[in-house]
């Protein structure tokens, strides 16, 4: 469940959010204006390697069905492997707080892929959209969806498959939205 509210004092816009039980509260001040904000009693989620302007939290998906729950957060402007190649973070809920479990990149990540612009999770399967990914050397921004699975132990999600539209064309942006 997404909830919109004003920013807590001193928060960095679109760079964090609060977890309230399994309810997710993402803050967007432009929608609510300058309303007073009473910080929730929950956990603020931040990546271990937080970077300015990576758009951490642009997409969020939660699954509470598997072993306490998983949270996937997109950061489509992350520059760790290439400019705006993107990245997704996976958090897991232990006995109490959420903790960062893994960082996921497109195995063929390139400049401006925007991997992480859309995320979805169902149990041990994650789908991550990269709407600006190339389908091949001649098709720009045709888009792709990358599928990862969790083997049930350890802390790494395993790449399974890259999905593209069979009739993909320049600018299709396949993967702008995903669901499982």
Secondary structure, 3 states (H helix, E strand, C coil): CEECCCCCCCCCCCCCEEEECCEEECCCHHHHCCCCCCCCCCEEECCCCCCCCCCCCCEEEEECCCCCCEEEEEECCCCCCCCCCEEEEEEEECCCCEEEEEEECCCCCCCCCCECCEEEEECCEEEEEECCCCCECCECCCEEEEEEEECCCCCCEEEEEEECCCCCCCCCCECCCCCC
